[in-house]
């Protein structure tokens, strides 16, 4: 019985909160739109667009037998992971920095670099991000050349071939303006709704006759509208003011007669 009562009270509270949000929908909507506009401006004006260029290499290693078993595939995948580590190594990236006379550190160039490979393939993607699409291509191709030479010298492979040259991006890869704007809209919606609900939950004052019955358990016999109370107070003030003016005029006439 107690559980049923608790569930009913919870449903009533949720209904009231939902009604509160619906009654303030204009405030919530305007706040969400404002946040969306701020996020859009941030993505468009304050964030520097970044472009990506991807080049691909194919590493060929001839098998000693005509058949390939599961172990060979595992070894091939492990070797591919080794190639990825070598491409991201300090020796490769610092050689690129020195040969191109770049004002970069190994850490900063590594942060712009992304190396990956598809499962069960020997094709490796080398992707570089930069604010200049032409510089991104130049860096990607330079890393590919240095890494290919390093792999040939250190690993037992037959050849490292260029599968695809670095591309020149026409559109920036980041920021995603639509995504940032949507996140701003959702953040504004949640912030506005949360503040409205928090303010309502923290406000424990009695505001309506229903609140008196709900929280105090008392029946309301009658209520006086706040506007009528103000009007009555203004009428009393006007009467007092007129009475004071009459008293002032009487005093003035009495003074004149005495003079």
VOTI-632612 format. One line per 10 residues: number of its first residue (from 1); their letters; for each residue x, y, z of N, C-alpha, C, CB. Coordinates in steps of 0.05 Angstrom, whole numbers, padded with zeros to 5 digits. Glycine has a CB too. Layout:
// VOTI-632612
NUM> A> X Y Z X Y Z X Y Z X Y Z ~ ...
This chain:
// VOTI-632612
1> XXXXXXXXXX> 00017 -00024 00000 00000 00000 00000 00017 00025 00000 -00019 00000 00024 ~ 00038 00024 00015 00056 00047 00017 00070 00051 -00009 00077 00042 00039 ~ 00078 00029 -00023 00091 00031 -00049 00073 00044 -00070 00100 00003 -00058 ~ 00047 00036 -00069 00029 00047 -00088 00026 00077 -00084 00002 00034 -00086 ~ 00024 00086 -00059 00022 00114 -00053 00046 00130 -00062 00018 00118 -00023 ~ 00070 00118 -00058 00094 00131 -00066 00095 00134 -00097 00119 00116 -00057 ~ 00087 00113 -00111 00087 00115 -00141 00068 00136 -00151 00080 00087 -00152 ~ 00044 00138 -00138 00025 00158 -00146 00036 00186 -00142 -00001 00155 -00130 ~ 00049 00191 -00119 00060 00217 -00114 00082 00223 -00134 00072 00218 -00086 ~ 00098 00203 -00142 00119 00207 -00161 00108 00215 -00188 00137 00182 -00164
11> XXXXXXXXXX> 00086 00201 -00196 00073 00208 -00222 00062 00236 -00222 00051 00188 -00227 ~ 00051 00244 -00199 00040 00271 -00198 00063 00291 -00200 00025 00275 -00171 ~ 00085 00286 -00187 00108 00304 -00188 00119 00306 -00216 00130 00295 -00169 ~ 00121 00284 -00230 00132 00284 -00257 00112 00299 -00275 00136 00256 -00267 ~ 00087 00295 -00271 00067 00310 -00287 00069 00340 -00283 00039 00301 -00280 ~ 00073 00348 -00258 00076 00377 -00252 00101 00388 -00265 00077 00382 -00222 ~ 00123 00373 -00264 00148 00382 -00276 00145 00384 -00306 00171 00363 -00269 ~ 00132 00365 -00318 00128 00366 -00347 00110 00390 -00355 00114 00340 -00357 ~ 00090 00395 -00338 00073 00418 -00343 00088 00444 -00340 00049 00418 -00324 ~ 00106 00445 -00321 00123 00469 -00317 00140 00474 -00341 00140 00465 -00292
21> XXXXXXXXXX> 00153 00453 -00352 00170 00456 -00375 00154 00465 -00400 00185 00430 -00382 ~ 00130 00454 -00403 00113 00462 -00425 00104 00491 -00423 00088 00444 -00427 ~ 00099 00500 -00398 00091 00528 -00394 00114 00547 -00400 00081 00532 -00366 ~ 00139 00537 -00398 00162 00555 -00403 00177 00547 -00428 00182 00553 -00379 ~ 00162 00536 -00447 00175 00526 -00472 00188 00548 -00488 00155 00512 -00489 ~ 00177 00572 -00487 00188 00594 -00502 00216 00601 -00492 00170 00619 -00501 ~ 00219 00602 -00465 00245 00608 -00453 00265 00587 -00460 00243 00611 -00423 ~ 00257 00561 -00458 00275 00539 -00465 00283 00540 -00494 00261 00512 -00459 ~ 00264 00545 -00512 00270 00546 -00541 00289 00569 -00547 00245 00549 -00557 ~ 00285 00593 -00536 00302 00616 -00542 00330 00611 -00531 00290 00641 -00529
31> XXXXXXXXXX> 00332 00599 -00507 00359 00592 -00496 00374 00572 -00514 00356 00581 -00468 ~ 00359 00552 -00523 00372 00532 -00541 00382 00544 -00567 00352 00509 -00547 ~ 00365 00562 -00578 00373 00576 -00603 00397 00594 -00598 00350 00592 -00615 ~ 00398 00608 -00576 00420 00625 -00569 00446 00609 -00567 00415 00640 -00543 ~ 00445 00587 -00553 00469 00570 -00550 00478 00559 -00577 00463 00546 -00531 ~ 00458 00552 -00594 00465 00542 -00621 00479 00563 -00637 00439 00532 -00635 ~ 00470 00588 -00636 00483 00610 -00650 00511 00615 -00640 00466 00636 -00648 ~ 00515 00614 -00613 00541 00617 -00602 00560 00595 -00611 00540 00618 -00571 ~ 00550 00570 -00612 00567 00548 -00620 00573 00551 -00650 00552 00521 -00615 ~ 00554 00560 -00666 00559 00563 -00695 00580 00585 -00699 00533 00571 -00709
41> XXXXXXXXXX> 00578 00607 -00685 00598 00629 -00687 00625 00620 -00678 00590 00652 -00671 ~ 00627 00603 -00657 00652 00593 -00648 00665 00575 -00669 00648 00577 -00622 ~ 00649 00557 -00681 00660 00539 -00701 00669 00554 -00726 00640 00517 -00708 ~ 00654 00575 -00734 00659 00589 -00758 00682 00609 -00756 00634 00603 -00768 ~ 00683 00622 -00733 00702 00645 -00730 00727 00639 -00714 00687 00669 -00717 ~ 00723 00625 -00691 00746 00622 -00673 00762 00597 -00679 00735 00620 -00645 ~ 00751 00577 -00691 00765 00552 -00696 00778 00552 -00724 00747 00527 -00693 ~ 00804 00547 -00726 00818 00546 -00751 00811 00520 -00766 00848 00549 -00748 ~ 00801 00522 -00791 00795 00498 -00806 00820 00481 -00811 00781 00505 -00832 ~ 00816 00455 -00809 00838 00436 -00814 00831 00418 -00838 00842 00418 -00789
51> XXXXXXXXXX> 00851 00414 -00855 00848 00398 -00879 00864 00372 -00876 00856 00413 -00904 ~ 00855 00351 -00888 00869 00325 -00887 00878 00316 -00914 00850 00304 -00874 ~ 00901 00304 -00915 00911 00292 -00939 00920 00264 -00933 00935 00309 -00952 ~ 00912 00245 -00949 00918 00216 -00944 00933 00204 -00967 00892 00201 -00938 ~ 00955 00192 -00961 00970 00176 -00981 00971 00147 -00972 00998 00188 -00985 ~ 00973 00129 -00991 00973 00100 -00984 00997 00086 -00996 00947 00087 -00994 ~ 01007 00067 -00980 01029 00051 -00990 01021 00021 -00989 01055 00056 -00974 ~ 01032 00006 -01007 01027 -00023 -01008 01054 -00037 -01003 01014 -00032 -01035 ~ 01055 -00054 -00982 01079 -00068 -00975 01077 -00096 -00985 01084 -00067 -00944 ~ 01095 -00103 -01003 01094 -00130 -01015 01116 -00147 -01004 01097 -00128 -01046
61> XXXXXXXXXX> 01108 -00171 -00996 01127 -00191 -00985 01119 -00218 -00996 01127 -00191 -00954 ~ 01136 -00229 -01013 01129 -00254 -01027 01130 -00278 -01007 01148 -00260 -01050 ~ 01109 -00295 -01009 01108 -00318 -00991 01127 -00340 -01001 01079 -00329 -00990 ~ 01138 -00356 -00983 01156 -00377 -00991 01141 -00402 -01001 01173 -00385 -00967 ~ 01115 -00404 -00995 01100 -00427 -01005 01076 -00417 -01021 01090 -00444 -00981 ~ 01064 -00436 -01035 01041 -00429 -01051 01015 -00426 -01035 01037 -00449 -01073 ~ 01015 -00437 -01011 00991 -00436 -00995 00996 -00418 -00971 00983 -00464 -00985 ~ 00974 -00405 -00962 00975 -00387 -00939 00957 -00397 -00918 00967 -00357 -00948 ~ 00968 -00402 -00894 00951 -00412 -00872 00945 -00390 -00852 00965 -00436 -00857 ~ 00930 -00397 -00831 00921 -00377 -00811 00945 -00364 -00797 00903 -00390 -00791
71> XXXXXXXXXX> 00966 -00380 -00792 00990 -00369 -00779 01003 -00347 -00796 01010 -00391 -00773 ~ 01003 -00352 -00822 01015 -00332 -00840 00999 -00306 -00839 01016 -00343 -00869 ~ 00972 -00308 -00838 00956 -00284 -00836 00961 -00269 -00810 00926 -00292 -00838 ~ 00964 -00284 -00788 00970 -00271 -00762 00997 -00256 -00763 00970 -00292 -00740 ~ 01017 -00270 -00775 01043 -00257 -00777 01042 -00232 -00794 01064 -00277 -00788 ~ 01026 -00234 -00816 01023 -00211 -00834 01011 -00187 -00820 01007 -00218 -00858 ~ 00990 -00193 -00803 00977 -00171 -00788 00996 -00159 -00768 00952 -00181 -00775 ~ 01012 -00176 -00754 01032 -00165 -00735 01052 -00148 -00749 01045 -00188 -00721 ~ 01061 -00156 -00773 01080 -00140 -00787 01068 -00113 -00795 01090 -00155 -00812 ~ 01043 -00113 -00803 01029 -00088 -00810 01029 -00069 -00786 01001 -00094 -00820
81> XXXXXXXXXX> 01024 -00080 -00762 01025 -00063 -00738 01053 -00052 -00734 01016 -00079 -00714 ~ 01073 -00069 -00740 01101 -00059 -00737 01106 -00036 -00756 01121 -00082 -00743 ~ 01096 -00038 -00781 01099 -00016 -00800 01087 00010 -00790 01088 -00024 -00828 ~ 01064 00007 -00778 01050 00031 -00768 01067 00044 -00746 01022 00024 -00756 ~ 01078 00028 -00728 01095 00039 -00707 01120 00052 -00719 01104 00017 -00687 ~ 01132 00041 -00739 01155 00052 -00752 01149 00079 -00765 01167 00033 -00772 ~ 01126 00081 -00778 01119 00106 -00791 01115 00129 -00771 01093 00103 -00807 ~ 01105 00122 -00747 01101 00142 -00726 01125 00146 -00709 01077 00134 -00709 ~ 01147 00133 -00715 01171 00134 -00698 01184 00162 -00699 01191 00112 -00706 ~ 01200 00167 -00679 01214 00192 -00677 01235 00195 -00699 01228 00195 -00650
91> XXXXXXXXXX> 01248 00173 -00706 01269 00175 -00726 01258 00183 -00754 01283 00148 -00729 ~ 01234 00172 -00760 01222 00179 -00786 01212 00208 -00786 01198 00160 -00792 ~ 01198 00216 -00766 01186 00243 -00765 01207 00265 -00762 01166 00246 -00743 ~ 01228 00260 -00747 01249 00280 -00744 01265 00282 -00770 01268 00272 -00721 ~ 01268 00261 -00785 01281 00262 -00811 01265 00279 -00830 01286 00234 -00823 ~ 01238 00276 -00829 01220 00293 -00846 01223 00322 -00838 01191 00284 -00843 ~ 01223 00328 -00812 01226 00355 -00802 01252 00368 -00811 01224 00356 -00771 ~ 01274 00353 -00810 01300 00364 -00817 01302 00368 -00848 01322 00346 -00808 ~ 01292 00349 -00863 01294 00351 -00892 01277 00373 -00903 01286 00324 -00905 ~ 01254 00379 -00890 01236 00400 -00900 01241 00427 -00886 01208 00392 -00897
101> XXXXXXXXXX> 01259 00428 -00867 01265 00452 -00851 01239 00463 -00838 01277 00474 -00869 ~ 01225 00445 -00824 01200 00453 -00812 01205 00463 -00784 01181 00429 -00811 ~ 01189 00483 -00776 01190 00494 -00749 01171 00479 -00732 01183 00525 -00749 ~ 01176 00453 -00729 01158 00435 -00714 01175 00417 -00696 01141 00418 -00733 ~ 01162 00406 -00676 01175 00386 -00659 01163 00359 -00667 01171 00392 -00629 ~ 01176 00338 -00657 01166 00311 -00663 01138 00308 -00652 01185 00290 -00650 ~ 01133 00318 -00628 01106 00315 -00615 01085 00330 -00631 01107 00326 -00586 ~ 01091 00354 -00641 01071 00369 -00656 01064 00356 -00682 01080 00398 -00660 ~ 01085 00345 -00696 01080 00332 -00721 01064 00305 -00717 01106 00326 -00736 ~ 01071 00291 -00696 01057 00266 -00689 01028 00272 -00684 01071 00252 -00665
111> XXXXXXXXXX> 01022 00294 -00671 00994 00301 -00665 00978 00306 -00690 00993 00326 -00647 ~ 00991 00314 -00712 00977 00318 -00738 00975 00293 -00754 00991 00340 -00753 ~ 00989 00272 -00746 00992 00247 -00762 00973 00226 -00753 01020 00237 -00762 ~ 00961 00211 -00772 00945 00188 -00765 00952 00165 -00785 00914 00195 -00767 ~ 00960 00142 -00774 00968 00119 -00790 00949 00096 -00784 00998 00112 -00785 ~ 00938 00084 -00804 00920 00061 -00800 00922 00042 -00824 00891 00072 -00797 ~ 00910 00018 -00820 00909 -00002 -00841 00884 -00018 -00838 00934 -00020 -00840 ~ 00873 -00026 -00861 00850 -00043 -00861 00858 -00071 -00852 00836 -00044 -00889 ~ 00840 -00085 -00839 00846 -00112 -00829 00852 -00131 -00853 00822 -00123 -00813 ~ 00872 -00148 -00849 00880 -00168 -00868 00889 -00156 -00895 00858 -00187 -00873
121> XXXXXXXXXX> 00900 -00132 -00894 00912 -00120 -00918 00939 -00110 -00912 00894 -00097 -00929 ~ 00955 -00104 -00933 00981 -00093 -00930 00981 -00064 -00939 01002 -00109 -00946 ~ 00958 -00052 -00943 00956 -00024 -00951 00954 -00007 -00925 00931 -00020 -00969 ~ 00972 00012 -00923 00973 00030 -00900 00966 00058 -00907 01001 00028 -00886 ~ 00947 00070 -00893 00939 00098 -00897 00956 00116 -00880 00909 00102 -00891 ~ 00967 00137 -00892 00982 00158 -00877 00967 00184 -00881 01012 00160 -00887 ~ 00955 00194 -00860 00939 00219 -00861 00951 00241 -00844 00910 00213 -00852 ~ 00953 00265 -00856 00964 00288 -00842 00944 00310 -00843 00991 00297 -00855 ~ 00940 00324 -00820 00922 00347 -00818 00938 00373 -00817 00904 00345 -00793 ~ 00929 00394 -00831 00942 00420 -00830 00921 00441 -00838 00967 00421 -00849
131> XXXXXXXXXX> 00926 00466 -00830 00908 00488 -00838 00910 00494 -00868 00914 00512 -00822 ~ 00932 00486 -00881 00936 00490 -00909 00934 00463 -00923 00964 00503 -00915 ~ 00915 00459 -00942 00912 00433 -00954 00936 00424 -00971 00887 00434 -00972 ~ 00950 00444 -00982 00974 00437 -00998 00997 00429 -00979 00983 00462 -01015 ~ 00999 00441 -00956 01020 00433 -00937 01014 00406 -00926 01022 00454 -00914 ~ 00988 00400 -00922 00980 00373 -00912 00989 00352 -00932 00950 00372 -00908 ~ 00985 00357 -00958 00994 00337 -00978 01024 00335 -00979 00984 00346 -01006 ~ 01038 00357 -00977 01067 00357 -00977 01078 00341 -00954 01078 00385 -00977 ~ 01067 00344 -00930 01076 00329 -00907 01070 00299 -00909 01063 00341 -00881 ~ 01046 00293 -00919 01038 00265 -00921 01057 00250 -00941 01009 00263 -00931
141> XXXXXXXXXX> 01063 00263 -00964 01081 00250 -00983 01109 00248 -00973 01081 00267 -01009 ~ 01118 00268 -00958 01146 00267 -00947 01148 00244 -00926 01153 00294 -00934 ~ 01128 00241 -00909 01128 00220 -00889 01127 00193 -00903 01104 00223 -00869 ~ 01111 00191 -00924 01110 00166 -00939 01137 00158 -00950 01089 00168 -00961 ~ 01152 00177 -00962 01177 00171 -00974 01198 00162 -00954 01188 00195 -00990 ~ 01200 00177 -00932 01219 00170 -00911 01213 00143 -00898 01221 00192 -00890 ~ 01187 00138 -00892 01179 00114 -00879 01183 00090 -00898 01149 00115 -00871 ~ 01178 00093 -00924 01182 00071 -00943 01211 00062 -00943 01173 00079 -00971 ~ 01228 00082 -00944 01257 00075 -00944 01265 00062 -00918 01274 00101 -00948 ~ 01254 00071 -00895 01261 00059 -00870 01251 00030 -00868 01248 00075 -00847
151> XXXXXXXXXX> 01227 00025 -00878 01216 -00003 -00878 01232 -00021 -00896 01186 -00002 -00887 ~ 01240 -00012 -00919 01256 -00028 -00938 01283 -00035 -00925 01260 -00013 -00964 ~ 01295 -00017 -00911 01322 -00021 -00899 01321 -00039 -00875 01334 00005 -00892 ~ 01299 -00038 -00860 01299 -00052 -00834 01282 -00078 -00834 01289 -00034 -00813 ~ 01263 -00080 -00853 01245 -00103 -00853 01250 -00121 -00877 01216 -00094 -00852 ~ 01245 -00146 -00875 01249 -00165 -00897 01225 -00164 -00916 01254 -00194 -00887 ~ 01223 -00143 -00932 01201 -00140 -00951 01213 -00137 -00979 01183 -00116 -00944 ~ 01198 -00144 -00999 01207 -00143 -01026 01205 -00114 -01037 01192 -00162 -01044 ~ 01184 -00101 -01031 01180 -00073 -01041 01159 -00058 -01025 01173 -00074 -01071 ~ 01162 -00032 -01026 01141 -00014 -01014 01133 00005 -01037 01152 00002 -00989
161> XXXXXXXXXX> 01109 00001 -01046 01099 00016 -01070 01079 00037 -01062 01087 -00003 -01090 ~ 01079 00059 -01077 01059 00080 -01073 01032 00070 -01085 01068 00107 -01086 ~ 01013 00066 -01068 00987 00058 -01077 00970 00082 -01086 00972 00041 -01056 ~ 00973 00104 -01071 00958 00128 -01077 00973 00152 -01067 00930 00127 -01066 ~ 00976 00173 -01084 00989 00197 -01075 00971 00213 -01056 00996 00215 -01100 ~ 00983 00231 -01041 00968 00248 -01023 00949 00266 -01039 00986 00265 -01005 ~ 00924 00269 -01029 00904 00285 -01042 00904 00314 -01031 00876 00273 -01039 ~ 00893 00332 -01047 00890 00360 -01038 00860 00364 -01031 00899 00380 -01060 ~ 00855 00367 -01005 00827 00369 -00996 00814 00395 -01005 00826 00366 -00965 ~ 00790 00393 -01014 00774 00417 -01022 00758 00428 -00999 00756 00410 -01046
171> XXXXXXXXXX> 00751 00411 -00980 00735 00419 -00957 00750 00412 -00932 00707 00407 -00958 ~ 00747 00428 -00911 00760 00422 -00885 00748 00397 -00872 00759 00446 -00866 ~ 00764 00382 -00859 00755 00359 -00844 00744 00366 -00816 00777 00338 -00841 ~ 00753 00389 -00806 00744 00399 -00780 00746 00429 -00780 00760 00386 -00757 ~ 00729 00443 -00765 00709 00432 -00747 00684 00424 -00763 00701 00451 -00725 ~ 00668 00406 -00751 00642 00398 -00762 00622 00419 -00752 00634 00369 -00754 ~ 00616 00439 -00769 00599 00461 -00760 00571 00451 -00752 00597 00482 -00782 ~ 00560 00433 -00768 00533 00423 -00762 00532 00409 -00735 00523 00405 -00784 ~ 00553 00392 -00730 00554 00377 -00705 00557 00396 -00681 00577 00357 -00706 ~ 00575 00416 -00684 00580 00434 -00662 00555 00451 -00656 00603 00453 -00669
181> XXXXXXXXXX> 00541 00459 -00677 00516 00475 -00674 00495 00458 -00660 00506 00485 -00701 ~ 00492 00433 -00668 00472 00415 -00655 00479 00410 -00626 00471 00388 -00670 ~ 00505 00407 -00620 00513 00403 -00592 00506 00428 -00576 00543 00397 -00590 ~ 00511 00452 -00588 00504 00477 -00574 00474 00479 -00569 00513 00501 -00590 ~ 00458 00471 -00588 00428 00472 -00585 00420 00454 -00562 00414 00464 -00611 ~ 00430 00429 -00562 00423 00410 -00541 00433 00420 -00513 00435 00382 -00547 ~ 00457 00431 -00513 00467 00442 -00487 00449 00464 -00477 00496 00452 -00491 ~ 00440 00482 -00494 00423 00504 -00486 00396 00493 -00476 00419 00523 -00509 ~ 00385 00473 -00490 00360 00461 -00482 00362 00449 -00454 00351 00440 -00502 ~ 00383 00433 -00450 00386 00419 -00424 00391 00440 -00402 00410 00399 -00426
191> XXXXXXXXXX> 00408 00460 -00408 00414 00480 -00387 00389 00496 -00379 00436 00500 -00398 ~ 00373 00505 -00398 00349 00520 -00392 00329 00503 -00377 00336 00531 -00418 ~ 00324 00479 -00386 00305 00461 -00373 00315 00454 -00345 00301 00435 -00389 ~ 00341 00449 -00342 00352 00442 -00315 00349 00465 -00296 00381 00435 -00318 ~ 00355 00490 -00304 00353 00513 -00286 00324 00518 -00278 00364 00538 -00300 ~ 00305 00514 -00297 00277 00518 -00290 00268 00498 -00270 00260 00517 -00316 ~ 00275 00473 -00274 00268 00452 -00255 00281 00456 -00228 00275 00424 -00267 ~ 00307 00463 -00228 00321 00467 -00203 00309 00490 -00187 00350 00473 -00208 ~ 00302 00512 -00201 00289 00535 -00187 00262 00527 -00176 00286 00558 -00207 ~ 00248 00511 -00190 00221 00502 -00180 00224 00484 -00156 00205 00489 -00202
201> XXXXXXXXXX> 00244 00465 -00157 00247 00446 -00135 00257 00460 -00110 00266 00424 -00144 ~ 00274 00481 -00113 00284 00495 -00090 00265 00515 -00079 00310 00509 -00097 ~ 00245 00523 -00094 00225 00542 -00085 00203 00528 -00068 00213 00557 -00109 ~ 00205 00531 -00041 00185 00518 -00024 00164 00537 -00013 00200 00505 -00001 ~ 00161 00560 -00026 00141 00580 -00016 00113 00571 -00025 00147 00608 -00027 ~ 00092 00580 -00011 00064 00575 -00017 00055 00596 -00037 00046 00574 00009 ~ 00047 00587 -00060 00040 00606 -00081 00011 00604 -00090 00058 00602 -00105 ~ -00002 00581 -00087 -00029 00578 -00096 -00046 00564 -00074 -00030 00561 -00122 ~ -00072 00566 -00076 -00089 00552 -00056 -00084 00522 -00057 -00119 00557 -00062 ~ -00078 00511 -00080 -00072 00482 -00082 -00047 00475 -00066 -00068 00474 -00111
211> XXXXXXXXXX> -00028 00494 -00065 -00004 00489 -00049 -00010 00487 -00019 00017 00511 -00054 ~ -00030 00503 -00010 -00038 00503 00018 -00049 00476 00025 -00058 00525 00024 ~ -00067 00466 00008 -00079 00439 00013 -00059 00417 00011 -00103 00435 -00006 ~ -00040 00420 -00008 -00021 00398 -00013 00000 00396 00008 -00008 00402 -00040 ~ 00011 00418 00016 00034 00417 00035 00026 00421 00064 00054 00439 00027 ~ 00004 00436 00070 -00004 00441 00097 -00028 00424 00106 -00010 00470 00101 ~ -00042 00413 00087 -00065 00396 00094 -00089 00413 00104 -00058 00376 00115 ~ -00090 00438 00096 -00112 00456 00105 -00130 00463 00081 -00101 00482 00117 ~ -00155 00467 00087 -00174 00475 00066 -00175 00506 00065 -00202 00464 00072 ~ -00176 00516 00041 -00177 00545 00036 -00206 00554 00034 -00161 00553 00010
221> XXXXXXXXXX> -00214 00572 00052 -00242 00582 00051 -00246 00603 00030 -00250 00593 00078 ~ -00226 00618 00024 -00228 00639 00004 -00201 00652 -00001 -00248 00660 00012 ~ -00199 00667 -00022 -00174 00680 -00029 -00180 00707 -00041 -00158 00663 -00050 ~ -00162 00726 -00036 -00164 00753 -00046 -00143 00757 -00068 -00161 00774 -00023 ~ -00152 00764 -00092 -00132 00768 -00113 -00112 00790 -00105 -00146 00776 -00139 ~ -00088 00787 -00113 -00067 00806 -00106 -00072 00833 -00118 -00040 00796 -00115 ~ -00085 00834 -00141 -00091 00860 -00153 -00111 00876 -00136 -00101 00857 -00182 ~ -00131 00862 -00125 -00150 00876 -00109 -00138 00886 -00083 -00174 00857 -00102 ~ -00119 00871 -00072 -00105 00880 -00048 -00090 00905 -00053 -00086 00858 -00037 ~ -00076 00906 -00076 -00061 00930 -00083 -00080 00954 -00088 -00044 00925 -00109
231> XXXXXXXXXX> -00103 00948 -00101 -00122 00970 -00106 -00133 00981 -00080 -00145 00960 -00124 ~ -00139 00964 -00062 -00150 00973 -00036 -00129 00989 -00021 -00158 00949 -00019 ~ -00104 00981 -00022 -00083 00996 -00009 -00079 01024 -00022 -00056 00981 -00010 ~ -00082 01025 -00048 -00080 01051 -00062 -00103 01070 -00054 -00079 01047 -00092 ~ -00127 01058 -00051 -00150 01075 -00043 -00146 01086 -00015 -00176 01058 -00044 ~ -00135 01069 00003 -00130 01079 00030 -00109 01101 00030 -00120 01056 00048 ~ -00089 01098 00013 -00068 01119 00011 -00079 01145 00001 -00045 01109 -00006 ~ -00098 01143 -00019 -00110 01167 -00030 -00127 01182 -00009 -00127 01160 -00054 ~ -00142 01166 00007 -00158 01178 00028 -00141 01192 00049 -00175 01157 00042 ~ -00119 01179 00056 -00100 01192 00076 -00088 01217 00065 -00078 01172 00084
241> XXXXXXXXXX> -00082 01217 00039 -00070 01240 00026 -00090 01264 00026 -00061 01233 -00002 ~ -00115 01258 00018 -00136 01279 00018 -00141 01290 00046 -00161 01268 00006 ~ -00141 01272 00066 -00146 01281 00093 -00124 01300 00103 -00148 01257 00112 ~ -00099 01293 00094 -00076 01309 00102 -00077 01337 00089 -00049 01295 00095 ~ -00087 01338 00063 -00089 01363 00049 -00110 01381 00061 -00095 01358 00019 ~ -00133 01369 00069 -00155 01384 00082 -00145 01396 00109 -00179 01366 00087 ~ -00131 01380 00124 -00120 01389 00150 -00100 01412 00145 -00106 01366 00164 ~ -00085 01410 00124 -00065 01431 00118 -00079 01457 00110 -00047 01423 00095 ~ -00102 01456 00095 -00116 01480 00087 -00130 01493 00111 -00137 01473 00065 ~ -00141 01477 00129 -00154 01488 00153 -00133 01503 00170 -00166 01465 00169
251> XXXXXXXXX> -00110 01491 00173 -00089 01504 00189 -00081 01530 00176 -00065 01485 00192 ~ -00080 01531 00150 -00072 01555 00136 -00093 01578 00140 -00068 01550 00106 ~ -00119 01571 00138 -00140 01591 00142 -00140 01601 00171 -00167 01579 00134 ~ -00136 01583 00189 -00135 01591 00217 -00113 01610 00222 -00133 01566 00236 ~ -00090 01606 00209 -00067 01624 00213 -00073 01651 00201 -00042 01612 00199 ~ -00087 01652 00177 -00093 01677 00165 -00112 01693 00182 -00105 01673 00137 ~ -00133 01681 00194 -00152 01695 00211 -00138 01706 00235 -00175 01677 00219 ~ -00120 01691 00246 -00107 01700 00270 -00089 01724 00264 -00090 01678 00282 ~ -00079 01725 00239 -00062 01748 00231 -00077 01773 00226 -00045 01741 00207
